[in-house]
Amino acid sequence: MASRPHPASGTAQLIKHTVNGFRYQVAVVTKGRAVFAQVVEWLYRGGPCVQTYFVSLGYTDADYRRKFNSEQRALLDRKAPFREYDISFLYIILQLMCGLANPNNCVWNSPKKGQPLEHLLYKIKQKRNNFAHSNDVQQMSDQKLIKEFKRLKCLFSRIIRLAGSQSGIRPNVYRDEVSEIKLDFRDLLQKVREPLQGSDLNLLPQLQQEIEVFKDILQRKLEDDCRKELHNLYPFLWDVTLAQWLFPDLKLPPSQNFTNLVLEEDLGACPPSWQQPRTVPHETLLEVTCGGQLAQVIIISGEGGIGKTTLLKYMLEMWVRDPSQIKGLRDVLPLMYLQLRGSNISSWKELFKNLLCNTFMESGLTMDTFLDVLHKMHVVVLLDGYDEANEKAKRLIDDLLNYAGNMRIVISTRPGDAQELTSLIGNKKQVMNVEIKGILREDRPRLVEGTLAALVREPSLKDKMKDKVLQHLERLALQKDELDIPLTVILLIVREVEAPDQSSENIYEELMALMTGKIEERLVLKGIEDANEKIRAYCDFQKEVAPRGVKRLERDVLEEGIASLKAKCISLHLPWREMLSGFLISK
């Protein structure tokens, strides 16, 4: 119910004197109402129902309807807070129900001596009435505005002190209110500004300073908005699938079974004889330096199932939940994540717009201004799976390398594609190559226990399965220099959960049976007849092809081998994509 300032008349121009008049009007009406509301809160002596208290003072219901109009009664009926009342309404409350002088007492409008609280309140009410009954905005020079503001500050401050003292409020409380009034007046002088003229050169330093302050405020707001949007998004992205080709629905947060990975600097095919590769703890990955400087691009390579995706998603989860787990992660904002497989994003602008869509839309900024603010932020981009990147994803990487702001890039890939990626980067950025070797044998129990916790609820059964999996791992000759491949451990866990009663020592055959069983289920759902016999025929053929790759020391299946496996699927009337995804990814 606050009275709105009346617009200037048709003859008034929006010049400095008019703007000052608006400022003065806002100070009286808005700040004055806030002072009135505070005084009522301190002095009002009734309960939450104003009508009940009014009648208890000896007034009748007819007096209630006469004193308060329908709009005011509606506010009283819903027990609206006093700050929603306008000055006229608050003035009535003050005169009737706050222990002040009777409304007919001359102390309100013409006291015989001094400046009692009633008269000070009356002064504000009269100033407000002058605005309400005029259609013109008062013209005020800067000097007059400053003078009137000083008077208003003194008037408001005196009212607050007198009301606080009369109501028994502690002095420090109403002193804080007085300080707030002074700040409000200072801000009011700066909030509204008429367009600068060519002759206003003396105001340019002030304008420049205010622009810098505004930019700083805008950046902090966008940082908060970016963080909120990404924190809401990433819980839907960070879960890892234990065996995509086997149990696509079996997912868990990476922190649940994340185990320390052994990461080693990859110095390339011909490192200097005097230089030894460094071991890089995952906790300090973002602080790896090359030549004394932070690496601008970190390439993480490793075989399938060794933990590349889990590491990136662990970083994602920790950025949201506990950034202290990885040094330097707390300073990152925003942290961007993208799975390159199947991505159609081809530029960093598209990436930002895709992940920060709501922040951009709600900011009200143009894209150029929005990106200018982002350029000042410490951006880290996590790109998962360069080995599965299409041409658009490769264009994205090239565009990110040309980004002019403060950005670092972490990319995961298979070893066979690391050299191509390094060549793509060239001399554009300082690169650090890191290879994941596996996990230490001593960390097996952590991985087994964390993974079983997501699959088995019954504690005793979980402990029993953990012991059996660890026993199987001890018996297997994994030939990995005291390191484990996480996927190998995961497969043994899944096998134990799926077939806990089997005691065969031929784990490899059981795992193959598990894979073929899952593929058979999918083929049956597709309506393929004799699925079991056809899968056996395919497996026999794959066993014939496999030794050729081992003999040639192939890191991945070459096109020739894939073509022969694809042709075999077609001859058996099997969907080759389903078969190859089930067997080759699980190699």
MARGUBA-484004 format. One record per residue (C-alpha): y, z, x. Coordinates in steps of 0.1 Angstrom, whole numbers, plus 5000, padded with zeros to 4 digits. Example, Ala and Ser with C-alpha at 12.3 -4.5 7.8 and 13.67 -1.06 7.14 Angstrom:
2
c2, c3, c1
4955, 5078, 5123 $
4989, 5071, 5137 $
***
This chain:
587
c2, c3, c1
5000, 5000, 5000 $
5023, 4996, 5030 $
5056, 4979, 5021 $
5056, 4944, 5038 $
5088, 4934, 5057 $
5107, 4908, 5037 $
5110, 4874, 5053 $
5144, 4863, 5064 $
5166, 4845, 5039 $
5170, 4807, 5041 $
5202, 4810, 5061 $
5187, 4833, 5088 $
5175, 4817, 5120 $
5146, 4830, 5141 $
5168, 4839, 5170 $
5168, 4869, 5192 $
5189, 4890, 5168 $
5166, 4881, 5139 $
5135, 4890, 5159 $
5150, 4924, 5168 $
5157, 4930, 5131 $
5120, 4924, 5124 $
5111, 4948, 5152 $
5133, 4975, 5137 $
5119, 4969, 5103 $
5083, 4972, 5116 $
5092, 5004, 5134 $
5106, 5021, 5103 $
5080, 5009, 5078 $
5048, 5010, 5099 $
5055, 5037, 5124 $
5073, 5057, 5098 $
5043, 5056, 5074 $
5020, 5068, 5103 $
5043, 5098, 5108 $
5044, 5106, 5071 $
5006, 5103, 5069 $
5002, 5127, 5098 $
5026, 5152, 5083 $
5008, 5151, 5050 $
4974, 5157, 5067 $
4988, 5188, 5084 $
5007, 5203, 5054 $
4987, 5193, 5023 $
4972, 5225, 5009 $
4948, 5212, 4983 $
4912, 5200, 4983 $
4898, 5164, 4983 $
4907, 5159, 4947 $
4945, 5156, 4946 $
4946, 5155, 4908 $
4928, 5188, 4905 $
4951, 5204, 4929 $
4982, 5189, 4912 $
4971, 5204, 4878 $
4963, 5237, 4894 $
5000, 5240, 4904 $
5010, 5241, 4867 $
5015, 5204, 4860 $
5000, 5187, 4831 $
4979, 5155, 4829 $
5010, 5138, 4814 $
5030, 5149, 4845 $
5003, 5134, 4866 $
5005, 5100, 4849 $
5043, 5101, 4850 $
5046, 5110, 4887 $
5020, 5086, 4899 $
5017, 5050, 4888 $
4984, 5032, 4881 $
4980, 5019, 4917 $
4986, 5053, 4932 $
4962, 5069, 4907 $
4935, 5044, 4917 $
4939, 5054, 4954 $
4937, 5091, 4944 $
4906, 5085, 4922 $
4887, 5070, 4951 $
4899, 5097, 4975 $
4914, 5072, 4999 $
4927, 5086, 5032 $
4964, 5094, 5034 $
4970, 5066, 5060 $
4964, 5041, 5032 $
4993, 5054, 5012 $
5028, 5039, 5015 $
5059, 5059, 5024 $
5070, 5064, 4988 $
5036, 5077, 4977 $
5034, 5100, 5007 $
5070, 5113, 5000 $
5059, 5124, 4965 $
5028, 5142, 4979 $
5051, 5159, 5004 $
5076, 5170, 4977 $
5050, 5184, 4953 $
5019, 5196, 4972 $
5027, 5205, 5008 $
5046, 5238, 5005 $
5080, 5223, 5011 $
5112, 5228, 4991 $
5113, 5219, 4954 $
5121, 5182, 4948 $
5154, 5192, 4931 $
5165, 5213, 4961 $
5196, 5199, 4979 $
5178, 5206, 5012 $
5162, 5172, 5009 $
5193, 5150, 5007 $
5223, 5172, 5016 $
5213, 5204, 5033 $
5241, 5229, 5037 $
5233, 5235, 5074 $
5210, 5222, 5101 $
5183, 5194, 5099 $
5153, 5209, 5080 $
5120, 5190, 5079 $
5127, 5180, 5043 $
5159, 5162, 5052 $
5144, 5144, 5082 $
5117, 5131, 5059 $
5144, 5120, 5034 $
5161, 5100, 5061 $
5130, 5079, 5068 $
5125, 5074, 5031 $
5161, 5061, 5027 $
5157, 5037, 5056 $
5125, 5024, 5041 $
5143, 5020, 5007 $
5171, 4999, 5023 $
5145, 4974, 5035 $
5127, 4974, 5001 $
5159, 4965, 4983 $
5172, 4938, 5006 $
5161, 4902, 5010 $
5178, 4898, 5044 $
5166, 4909, 5078 $
5191, 4929, 5097 $
5206, 4911, 5127 $
5205, 4933, 5158 $
5214, 4927, 5194 $
5192, 4940, 5222 $
5216, 4969, 5229 $
5217, 4979, 5193 $
5179, 4977, 5189 $
5174, 4999, 5219 $
5199, 5024, 5206 $
5183, 5025, 5171 $
5148, 5028, 5186 $
5160, 5058, 5206 $
5172, 5074, 5173 $
5140, 5066, 5155 $
5119, 5081, 5184 $
5139, 5113, 5183 $
5137, 5114, 5145 $
5099, 5108, 5144 $
5093, 5132, 5173 $
5113, 5160, 5157 $
5094, 5156, 5124 $
5061, 5158, 5142 $
5071, 5189, 5161 $
5084, 5207, 5130 $
5054, 5198, 5109 $
5030, 5208, 5136 $
5047, 5241, 5141 $
5049, 5249, 5103 $
5012, 5241, 5098 $
5000, 5260, 5128 $
4988, 5231, 5148 $
4984, 5238, 5185 $
5014, 5226, 5206 $
4993, 5203, 5228 $
4981, 5184, 5197 $
5015, 5175, 5184 $
5028, 5169, 5219 $
5001, 5142, 5222 $
5013, 5127, 5189 $
5049, 5126, 5202 $
5037, 5108, 5234 $
5018, 5083, 5213 $
5050, 5076, 5193 $
5069, 5068, 5225 $
5041, 5044, 5236 $
5042, 5027, 5203 $
5079, 5020, 5206 $
5076, 5007, 5241 $
5048, 4983, 5230 $
5069, 4972, 5200 $
5096, 4960, 5224 $
5071, 4938, 5241 $
5048, 4926, 5213 $
5072, 4900, 5198 $
5091, 4875, 5218 $
5112, 4846, 5207 $
5107, 4813, 5227 $
5124, 4814, 5260 $
5155, 4792, 5265 $
5163, 4773, 5296 $
5189, 4799, 5305 $
5164, 4828, 5304 $
5155, 4825, 5340 $
5159, 4862, 5345 $
5129, 4868, 5321 $
5105, 4846, 5340 $
5092, 4874, 5363 $
5085, 4895, 5333 $
5068, 4867, 5316 $
5046, 4859, 5346 $
5036, 4895, 5350 $
5026, 4897, 5313 $
5006, 4864, 5316 $
4986, 4880, 5344 $
4980, 4911, 5325 $
4969, 4891, 5295 $
4945, 4870, 5316 $
4930, 4902, 5330 $
4925, 4916, 5294 $
4911, 4883, 5283 $
4886, 4881, 5311 $
4874, 4917, 5305 $
4869, 4909, 5268 $
4850, 4877, 5275 $
4828, 4896, 5301 $
4820, 4922, 5274 $
4812, 4895, 5248 $
4791, 4875, 5273 $
4771, 4906, 5281 $
4766, 4915, 5245 $
4754, 4880, 5235 $
4730, 4877, 5264 $
4717, 4912, 5260 $
4709, 4903, 5224 $
4692, 4870, 5234 $
4671, 4879, 5264 $
4646, 4903, 5248 $
4634, 4872, 5229 $
4630, 4853, 5262 $
4617, 4877, 5288 $
4581, 4883, 5276 $
4555, 4867, 5298 $
4523, 4851, 5286 $
4493, 4864, 5305 $
4473, 4832, 5303 $
4492, 4804, 5285 $
4462, 4780, 5282 $
4438, 4808, 5272 $
4457, 4832, 5250 $
4491, 4817, 5242 $
4499, 4847, 5219 $
4491, 4874, 5244 $
4526, 4884, 5257 $
4542, 4915, 5272 $
4575, 4925, 5288 $
4573, 4918, 5326 $
4582, 4954, 5335 $
4550, 4966, 5318 $
4527, 4951, 5345 $
4552, 4939, 5372 $
4538, 4947, 5406 $
4555, 4944, 5440 $
4552, 4909, 5452 $
4549, 4899, 5489 $
4577, 4874, 5495 $
4581, 4858, 5529 $
4608, 4835, 5542 $
4597, 4799, 5545 $
4611, 4785, 5577 $
4598, 4750, 5571 $
4572, 4729, 5589 $
4587, 4733, 5624 $
4605, 4767, 5628 $
4619, 4777, 5662 $
4592, 4793, 5683 $
4613, 4824, 5687 $
4620, 4829, 5650 $
4596, 4849, 5628 $
4597, 4846, 5590 $
4612, 4876, 5573 $
4595, 4896, 5546 $
4619, 4898, 5516 $
4614, 4927, 5492 $
4620, 4916, 5456 $
4645, 4945, 5452 $
4668, 4928, 5478 $
4662, 4892, 5469 $
4699, 4887, 5457 $
4712, 4901, 5490 $
4693, 4878, 5513 $
4716, 4863, 5539 $
4715, 4832, 5560 $
4736, 4832, 5591 $
4753, 4864, 5579 $
4762, 4850, 5545 $
4746, 4854, 5511 $
4723, 4825, 5503 $
4739, 4803, 5476 $
4706, 4789, 5465 $
4673, 4808, 5467 $
4641, 4786, 5463 $
4611, 4807, 5453 $
4579, 4787, 5458 $
4543, 4797, 5451 $
4511, 4785, 5435 $
4504, 4786, 5398 $
4498, 4821, 5385 $
4511, 4839, 5416 $
4541, 4855, 5398 $
4571, 4831, 5400 $
4579, 4832, 5363 $
4572, 4869, 5360 $
4596, 4877, 5389 $
4625, 4857, 5372 $
4618, 4873, 5339 $
4616, 4907, 5355 $
4651, 4901, 5369 $
4662, 4891, 5334 $
4648, 4923, 5318 $
4662, 4945, 5345 $
4697, 4930, 5341 $
4696, 4942, 5305 $
4677, 4974, 5309 $
4681, 4988, 5344 $
4700, 4966, 5369 $
4697, 4993, 5396 $
4661, 4981, 5402 $
4674, 4950, 5420 $
4703, 4954, 5445 $
4733, 4933, 5435 $
4721, 4927, 5400 $
4746, 4951, 5384 $
4775, 4930, 5398 $
4762, 4898, 5381 $
4779, 4886, 5350 $
4768, 4865, 5334 $
4731, 4861, 5343 $
4719, 4827, 5329 $
4683, 4818, 5324 $
4666, 4785, 5317 $
4630, 4773, 5315 $
4632, 4738, 5329 $
4600, 4726, 5313 $
4611, 4704, 5284 $
4648, 4712, 5288 $
4674, 4686, 5277 $
4703, 4704, 5292 $
4719, 4682, 5319 $
4752, 4699, 5329 $
4764, 4734, 5336 $
4789, 4731, 5307 $
4760, 4724, 5283 $
4741, 4754, 5298 $
4771, 4778, 5292 $
4777, 4764, 5257 $
4740, 4768, 5248 $
4736, 4804, 5261 $
4771, 4816, 5252 $
4776, 4798, 5219 $
4788, 4827, 5199 $
4811, 4841, 5226 $
4828, 4807, 5229 $
4831, 4801, 5191 $
4845, 4836, 5185 $
4869, 4835, 5214 $
4892, 4809, 5198 $
4897, 4793, 5232 $
4895, 4757, 5241 $
4864, 4748, 5262 $
4886, 4742, 5293 $
4903, 4776, 5290 $
4869, 4793, 5283 $
4854, 4777, 5314 $
4884, 4786, 5335 $
4878, 4823, 5327 $
4840, 4819, 5334 $
4849, 4804, 5368 $
4862, 4838, 5379 $
4830, 4856, 5370 $
4800, 4862, 5393 $
4774, 4839, 5378 $
4737, 4838, 5388 $
4715, 4811, 5373 $
4678, 4816, 5371 $
4659, 4782, 5368 $
4622, 4785, 5362 $
4598, 4757, 5370 $
4614, 4729, 5390 $
4580, 4713, 5394 $
4580, 4707, 5356 $
4617, 4694, 5355 $
4625, 4661, 5338 $
4654, 4639, 5348 $
4679, 4657, 5327 $
4669, 4690, 5342 $
4674, 4675, 5377 $
4708, 4663, 5367 $
4716, 4699, 5356 $
4707, 4712, 5391 $
4728, 4686, 5407 $
4757, 4695, 5385 $
4752, 4732, 5392 $
4754, 4725, 5429 $
4789, 4710, 5424 $
4801, 4740, 5403 $
4834, 4751, 5417 $
4832, 4788, 5407 $
4814, 4818, 5420 $
4778, 4808, 5413 $
4744, 4815, 5429 $
4712, 4797, 5419 $
4676, 4810, 5420 $
4650, 4783, 5414 $
4612, 4787, 5412 $
4588, 4758, 5420 $
4553, 4749, 5432 $
4551, 4745, 5470 $
4545, 4708, 5468 $
4580, 4703, 5451 $
4599, 4727, 5474 $
4607, 4700, 5499 $
4620, 4676, 5473 $
4642, 4703, 5459 $
4655, 4712, 5493 $
4664, 4675, 5499 $
4682, 4674, 5465 $
4704, 4703, 5476 $
4711, 4688, 5510 $
4742, 4703, 5526 $
4759, 4712, 5493 $
4749, 4748, 5494 $
4734, 4773, 5519 $
4697, 4775, 5510 $
4671, 4802, 5515 $
4634, 4793, 5510 $
4611, 4822, 5500 $
4574, 4819, 5493 $
4554, 4843, 5472 $
4522, 4852, 5490 $
4506, 4875, 5463 $
4503, 4912, 5458 $
4489, 4939, 5481 $
4454, 4952, 5474 $
4469, 4986, 5471 $
4490, 4975, 5442 $
4459, 4963, 5422 $
4457, 4994, 5401 $
4493, 4991, 5389 $
4488, 4956, 5377 $
4454, 4964, 5360 $
4467, 4995, 5343 $
4499, 4979, 5331 $
4481, 4949, 5317 $
4454, 4968, 5300 $
4480, 4990, 5283 $
4492, 4959, 5264 $
4456, 4950, 5254 $
4438, 4982, 5248 $
4450, 5012, 5228 $
4422, 5037, 5231 $
4428, 5057, 5264 $
4392, 5064, 5274 $
4382, 5028, 5269 $
4412, 5016, 5288 $
4403, 5039, 5318 $
4367, 5026, 5317 $
4378, 4990, 5317 $
4403, 4996, 5345 $
4375, 5010, 5367 $
4352, 4981, 5360 $
4379, 4955, 5368 $
4387, 4972, 5401 $
4350, 4973, 5409 $
4347, 4936, 5403 $
4377, 4929, 5425 $
4362, 4949, 5453 $
4330, 4928, 5451 $
4348, 4895, 5451 $
4354, 4878, 5484 $
4389, 4865, 5476 $
4397, 4853, 5512 $
4434, 4860, 5509 $
4443, 4882, 5539 $
4443, 4914, 5519 $
4465, 4899, 5492 $
4456, 4892, 5456 $
4467, 4864, 5433 $
4480, 4881, 5401 $
4464, 4855, 5378 $
4430, 4862, 5393 $
4434, 4898, 5384 $
4447, 4889, 5349 $
4417, 4867, 5343 $
4393, 4895, 5352 $
4411, 4918, 5328 $
4410, 4893, 5300 $
4373, 4887, 5307 $
4366, 4924, 5305 $
4386, 4928, 5273 $
4369, 4898, 5257 $
4333, 4905, 5268 $
4331, 4942, 5278 $
4294, 4944, 5274 $
4285, 4916, 5298 $
4272, 4928, 5331 $
4266, 4896, 5349 $
4277, 4895, 5385 $
4287, 4858, 5383 $
4323, 4863, 5373 $
4333, 4827, 5380 $
4307, 4814, 5355 $
4318, 4839, 5329 $
4355, 4829, 5333 $
4345, 4793, 5330 $
4326, 4801, 5298 $
4356, 4820, 5285 $
4378, 4790, 5291 $
4354, 4765, 5276 $
4349, 4788, 5246 $
4386, 4789, 5239 $
4390, 4751, 5243 $
4360, 4746, 5220 $
4377, 4768, 5193 $
4407, 4746, 5194 $
4387, 4713, 5193 $
4368, 4726, 5163 $
4400, 4733, 5145 $
4410, 4697, 5152 $
4378, 4685, 5134 $
4360, 4672, 5165 $
4323, 4672, 5161 $
4298, 4681, 5188 $
4326, 4698, 5207 $
4303, 4720, 5227 $
4282, 4691, 5241 $
4313, 4670, 5249 $
4329, 4699, 5268 $
4297, 4703, 5288 $
4298, 4666, 5297 $
4334, 4669, 5307 $
4328, 4700, 5329 $
4299, 4683, 5347 $
4322, 4653, 5354 $
4349, 4677, 5366 $
4325, 4693, 5390 $
4318, 4659, 5405 $
4355, 4652, 5410 $
4365, 4686, 5423 $
4349, 4684, 5458 $
4368, 4653, 5466 $
4401, 4672, 5462 $
4388, 4701, 5483 $
4378, 4677, 5511 $
4412, 4661, 5512 $
4429, 4695, 5511 $
4448, 4685, 5480 $
4473, 4712, 5469 $
4473, 4697, 5433 $
4452, 4672, 5415 $
4465, 4637, 5425 $
4473, 4610, 5400 $
4439, 4592, 5409 $
4420, 4623, 5399 $
4440, 4629, 5368 $
4435, 4593, 5357 $
4397, 4596, 5361 $
4396, 4629, 5341 $
4418, 4614, 5314 $
4395, 4583, 5312 $
4365, 4607, 5309 $
4381, 4625, 5280 $
4388, 4592, 5262 $
4352, 4580, 5266 $
4340, 4613, 5251 $
4366, 4610, 5223 $
4383, 4642, 5233 $
4421, 4648, 5233 $
4428, 4645, 5270 $
4460, 4666, 5268 $
4442, 4695, 5253 $
4414, 4693, 5279 $
4435, 4689, 5310 $
4459, 4716, 5299 $
4429, 4739, 5294 $
4413, 4732, 5328 $
4438, 4719, 5353 $
4464, 4746, 5347 $
4437, 4772, 5351 $
4424, 4759, 5384 $
***
